[in-house]
């Protein structure tokens, strides 16, 4: 007779859990698998049977996409926007989060809540106002302007993480640095910021992947500008009013995903560590 606490009962339970998780992962990855499968098909093959394997393994779709998208150009555009956006979010988010963690006044908690409240506001509710303001500031049709706009959208989450993580850093380290004559920006960048390495890695990876894969904001700010297109906007050009080139869209999606996937694989160990550490005392 198998009791509830017997080893065999536990093994069966573990096998069932693992089996369920494997099925869940396969279902989650099935759209990605279909995308890879159809990237090697012709348009007629996709329209005939989207689930069938390609009759012939061909890289023609990737060649067409690479040329029509002007991939090197739009890749550099997207990289520029991502670097500008992430750099600003890390710089301003870390400084603001640090100050809000250290300064204790009657209104410090209120100001902190005010800074992180935009996380709860849907982007669609203010995107029209944002476009109007961006036009008046000269940010439209500009990659630099697009990167700067990401500062305001990404800083609330960064402030939340940095503020919580800063509370875990002993204040005695800063006092010792102040005694040695280190104050102001030098105190922050030489003593505090190096200690924010793990949470900074999380902020960089999360925001880099968000900016790299974002479609709506570049569409609103860049629009139809050919010289300033990002990867997402260039891939959107394969979507027509009467016909969509699905084989090229799938190939373009893979070319877009690969750089983001490489970044994720390199920094994945820092993501959960930084997010959890930043939220411990947030």
C-alpha positions as CSV (number, residue, x, y, z in Angstrom):
1,X,0.0,0.0,0.0
2,X,1.3,3.5,-1.0
3,X,1.0,6.0,1.8
4,X,0.6,9.8,1.2
5,X,4.2,10.4,2.4
6,X,5.9,7.5,0.7
7,X,8.8,8.1,-1.7
8,X,6.9,6.5,-4.6
9,X,3.9,8.8,-4.0
10,X,6.2,11.9,-4.1
11,X,7.9,10.7,-7.3
12,X,4.5,10.3,-9.0
13,X,3.5,13.8,-7.9
14,X,6.8,15.3,-9.1
15,X,6.4,13.6,-12.5
16,X,2.9,14.9,-12.9
17,X,4.1,18.5,-12.0
18,X,7.0,18.3,-14.4
19,X,4.8,16.9,-17.1
20,X,2.2,19.7,-16.6
21,X,5.0,22.4,-16.7
22,X,6.5,20.9,-19.9
23,X,3.1,21.0,-21.6
24,X,2.6,24.6,-20.4
25,X,6.0,25.6,-21.8
26,X,5.3,23.9,-25.2
27,X,2.0,25.8,-25.5
28,X,3.7,29.0,-24.5
29,X,6.5,28.5,-27.2
30,X,4.1,27.2,-29.9
31,X,3.6,30.7,-31.5
32,X,7.4,31.1,-31.7
33,X,7.8,27.7,-33.2
34,X,5.1,28.5,-35.9
35,X,6.9,31.8,-36.6
36,X,10.2,30.0,-37.2
37,X,8.5,27.3,-39.3
38,X,6.7,29.8,-41.6
39,X,9.8,32.0,-42.0
40,X,11.2,29.4,-44.4
41,X,8.0,28.9,-46.4
42,X,6.7,30.7,-49.5
43,X,3.5,32.8,-49.4
44,X,1.5,30.0,-51.2
45,X,2.7,27.4,-48.7
46,X,1.6,29.5,-45.7
47,X,-1.8,30.2,-47.3
48,X,-2.2,26.4,-48.0
49,X,-1.3,25.1,-44.6
50,X,0.2,27.2,-41.9
51,X,1.1,24.2,-39.7
52,X,2.9,22.1,-42.3
53,X,6.6,21.9,-42.6
54,X,8.3,23.8,-45.5
55,X,8.7,21.7,-48.7
56,X,12.2,23.1,-49.1
57,X,14.5,24.9,-46.6
58,X,15.2,28.2,-48.2
59,X,16.7,31.4,-46.8
60,X,15.3,33.5,-49.6
61,X,12.8,35.3,-47.3
62,X,15.7,36.4,-45.0
63,X,17.6,37.7,-48.0
64,X,14.6,39.7,-49.2
65,X,13.9,41.1,-45.8
66,X,17.5,42.0,-45.1
67,X,17.5,44.0,-48.4
68,X,14.0,45.6,-48.3
69,X,14.2,46.6,-44.7
70,X,17.7,48.0,-45.1
71,X,18.5,46.0,-42.1
72,X,21.9,47.4,-41.1
73,X,20.5,51.0,-41.2
74,X,17.3,50.3,-39.2
75,X,19.3,48.0,-36.8
76,X,21.6,50.9,-36.0
77,X,18.6,53.3,-35.6
78,X,17.0,50.9,-33.1
79,X,20.3,50.4,-31.3
80,X,20.7,54.2,-31.0
81,X,17.3,54.7,-29.6
82,X,17.7,51.8,-27.1
83,X,21.1,53.0,-25.9
84,X,19.9,56.6,-25.4
85,X,16.7,55.5,-23.7
86,X,18.3,53.0,-21.4
87,X,21.2,55.3,-20.5
88,X,18.8,58.1,-19.5
89,X,16.5,55.7,-17.5
90,X,19.5,54.3,-15.5
91,X,21.1,57.7,-14.9
92,X,18.0,59.7,-13.8
93,X,16.2,56.7,-12.2
94,X,19.2,55.8,-10.0
95,X,19.8,59.4,-8.9
96,X,16.1,60.0,-8.1
97,X,15.7,56.6,-6.4
98,X,18.8,57.2,-4.3
99,X,17.7,60.6,-3.1
100,X,14.2,59.5,-2.3
101,X,15.6,56.6,-0.2
102,X,17.9,58.9,1.8
103,X,16.0,62.1,2.3
104,X,13.3,61.7,5.0
105,X,10.9,64.6,5.2
106,X,7.1,65.0,5.7
107,X,6.5,64.9,1.9
108,X,9.2,62.3,0.9
109,X,6.7,59.4,0.7
110,X,4.2,61.6,-1.1
111,X,6.8,62.6,-3.7
112,X,7.9,59.0,-4.1
113,X,4.3,57.9,-4.8
114,X,3.9,60.8,-7.2
115,X,7.0,59.6,-9.2
116,X,5.9,55.9,-9.4
117,X,2.2,56.6,-10.1
118,X,2.6,56.8,-13.9
119,X,3.3,53.0,-13.8
120,X,-0.4,52.6,-13.2
121,X,-1.6,54.9,-16.0
122,X,-2.2,53.1,-19.4
123,X,-0.1,54.6,-22.2
124,X,-3.1,54.8,-24.5
125,X,-4.8,57.3,-22.1
126,X,-2.2,60.0,-22.7
127,X,-0.5,59.1,-26.0
128,X,-2.3,61.8,-28.0
129,X,-1.2,64.4,-25.5
130,X,2.3,63.0,-25.6
131,X,2.5,63.3,-29.4
132,X,1.3,66.9,-29.3
133,X,3.9,67.9,-26.6
134,X,6.6,66.0,-28.6
135,X,5.7,67.9,-31.7
136,X,6.0,71.3,-29.9
137,X,9.4,70.2,-28.5
138,X,10.7,69.1,-31.9
139,X,11.0,65.4,-30.9
140,X,8.9,64.0,-33.8
141,X,10.8,62.4,-36.7
142,X,13.9,62.3,-34.4
143,X,15.6,59.2,-33.0
144,X,17.1,61.3,-30.3
145,X,13.7,62.7,-29.4
146,X,12.3,59.2,-29.3
147,X,15.0,58.1,-26.9
148,X,14.4,61.1,-24.6
149,X,10.7,60.3,-24.4
150,X,11.5,56.8,-23.2
151,X,13.2,58.5,-20.2
152,X,9.9,59.7,-18.9
153,X,8.1,56.4,-19.6
154,X,10.8,54.2,-18.0
155,X,11.9,56.2,-15.0
156,X,8.9,55.4,-12.7
157,X,9.8,51.7,-12.6
158,X,13.5,52.4,-12.3
159,X,12.9,54.8,-9.4
160,X,10.8,52.2,-7.7
161,X,13.6,49.6,-8.0
162,X,16.5,51.9,-7.1
163,X,14.7,53.4,-4.1
164,X,14.0,50.0,-2.6
165,X,17.5,48.7,-3.3
166,X,19.2,51.8,-1.9
167,X,17.6,51.1,1.5
168,X,19.6,47.9,1.7
169,X,22.9,49.8,1.4
170,X,24.4,50.8,4.8
171,X,24.5,54.5,5.3
172,X,27.7,54.2,7.2
173,X,29.5,53.7,3.8
174,X,28.4,57.1,2.7
175,X,29.2,58.7,6.1
176,X,32.8,57.3,5.8
177,X,33.1,58.8,2.3
178,X,31.8,62.1,3.4
179,X,34.4,62.2,6.2
180,X,37.0,61.7,3.5
181,X,35.7,64.7,1.6
182,X,33.6,62.9,-1.0
183,X,30.3,64.8,-1.5
184,X,27.6,65.5,-4.1
185,X,27.9,63.7,-7.5
186,X,31.3,62.2,-6.6
187,X,29.7,60.5,-3.6
188,X,27.0,59.0,-5.7
189,X,29.0,57.9,-8.7
190,X,32.1,56.6,-6.8
191,X,30.5,55.1,-3.7
192,X,26.8,54.4,-4.2
193,X,26.3,53.7,-7.9
194,X,28.8,50.8,-8.1
195,X,26.8,49.1,-5.3
196,X,23.7,49.3,-7.5
197,X,25.2,46.9,-10.0
198,X,22.6,44.1,-9.7
199,X,19.5,46.3,-9.8
200,X,21.1,48.3,-12.7
201,X,21.5,45.1,-14.7
202,X,17.8,44.4,-14.2
203,X,16.8,47.9,-15.2
204,X,19.0,47.8,-18.3
205,X,17.8,44.4,-19.5
206,X,14.1,45.0,-18.9
207,X,14.1,48.5,-20.5
208,X,16.4,47.5,-23.4
209,X,14.0,44.6,-24.4
210,X,11.0,46.9,-24.0
211,X,12.5,49.7,-26.1
212,X,13.9,47.3,-28.7
213,X,10.6,45.6,-29.2
214,X,8.3,48.6,-28.9
215,X,6.1,49.4,-31.9
216,X,3.4,51.9,-30.9
217,X,5.6,54.8,-29.6
218,X,8.0,54.8,-32.6
219,X,4.9,54.7,-34.9
220,X,3.5,57.8,-33.2
221,X,6.8,59.7,-33.0
222,X,8.7,58.6,-36.1
223,X,5.7,57.8,-38.3
224,X,6.5,57.4,-42.0
225,X,10.1,58.9,-41.8
226,X,12.2,56.5,-43.9
227,X,15.5,57.6,-42.6
228,X,14.5,57.2,-38.9
229,X,12.7,53.9,-39.1
230,X,13.2,51.3,-36.3
231,X,13.2,47.6,-36.9
232,X,9.5,47.3,-35.8
233,X,8.4,50.0,-38.2
234,X,10.5,48.5,-41.1
235,X,8.9,45.1,-40.5
236,X,5.5,46.7,-40.5
237,X,6.1,47.8,-44.1
238,X,5.4,44.2,-45.2
239,X,1.8,44.6,-43.9
240,X,-0.3,45.8,-46.8
241,X,-3.9,47.0,-47.0
242,X,-5.0,44.2,-49.3
243,X,-2.2,41.6,-48.9
244,X,0.3,40.9,-46.2
245,X,3.7,39.3,-47.0
246,X,3.5,36.8,-44.1
247,X,6.7,34.9,-45.1
248,X,8.7,38.2,-44.9
249,X,7.0,39.3,-41.7
250,X,8.0,36.0,-40.0
251,X,11.6,36.3,-41.3
252,X,11.7,39.9,-40.1
253,X,10.4,39.0,-36.7
254,X,13.2,36.5,-36.3
255,X,15.8,39.1,-37.3
256,X,14.3,41.4,-34.7
257,X,14.2,38.9,-31.9
258,X,17.8,37.5,-32.2
259,X,19.6,40.6,-30.8
260,X,17.1,40.9,-27.9
261,X,17.5,37.2,-27.2
262,X,21.3,37.5,-27.1
263,X,21.0,40.4,-24.6
264,X,18.6,38.4,-22.4
265,X,20.8,35.3,-22.4
266,X,23.8,37.3,-21.4
267,X,22.1,39.1,-18.5
268,X,19.4,36.7,-17.5
269,X,21.0,35.8,-14.2
270,X,20.8,39.5,-13.1
271,X,17.1,40.0,-13.9
272,X,15.3,38.2,-11.1
273,X,18.1,39.0,-8.6
274,X,17.9,42.7,-9.2
275,X,14.1,42.8,-9.3
276,X,13.7,40.9,-6.0
277,X,16.5,42.9,-4.3
278,X,15.0,46.2,-5.4
279,X,11.6,45.3,-4.1
280,X,12.7,43.9,-0.7
281,X,12.3,47.2,1.1
282,X,10.4,49.2,-1.5
